[in-house]
Amino acid sequence: MPHAVISDVHANLEALEAVLADLDARRPDAVICLGDFVGYGPDPVACVEGLRRRLGGAVVGNHDRAAIEQLDISVFNPYASAAIVWTREHLTEEVRAYLRELPETLRTSALLAVHGSPRDPVEEYLIDAAGARESFEAVEFDLCVVGHTHVPGVFVHDGESVAALPLRPGDPFELRAGHRYIINVGSVGQPRDGDPRAAYLWLDEGAGTATLVRLDYPLQKTQEKMTAAGLPPVLAERLAFGR
Ligand code: ZN
């Protein structure tokens, strides 16, 4: 029963289309999205409309909340808040309604899904083992998938200590019984780990593995659209560096 878990599309339609084409070919049982559908990129409506019917479940991200005026943009950096102001002006009522209905957490038989962290589902950034430990201790789960930092990786709790481990593209990460995991699936539309390719996670419950997938997409096209839309140039430039 393989699942695909995607996150942080951030209105990047070209990156999303590359991921959806890959999912069409690989046919997972379900696709789950961990939020931040919008913000930064030039195609918020096309991304939400292109994705929503494909999803078996989704949760809300902080940029989604900000785009529908449910989160104050004073906590954002100037470029992110400029993109949110732009996004607010370009959403449809249907997309607003969809974002408004997204839950903060989703539980399936296999996993807990959140945008930020198990203990603070929308806003906390999990960046190190110490932060991950607080969530392992605060919430019950065996496997949790997160996004938000745009940096893929795994936190593993072996019953005593918590370690932060890398996820390498195409290299299946073994999920062991008796261990607990928080897996960051990376970002489809705005990677920040130095690799500009779109990222998503392939979760194979039968095999007990989690594999990071990376895909090239025509990012120059996204950059041109961002420039034409009047979005901050730095947001377009960073796509080329994955930062
Ligand atoms: Zn994000």
Boltz pocket constraint, residues with backbone or C-beta under 6 A from the ligand:
constraints:
  - pocket:
      binder: B
      contacts: [[A, 8], [A, 10], [A, 35], [A, 36], [A, 61], [A, 63], [A, 148], [A, 149], [A, 150]]
      max_distance: 6.0
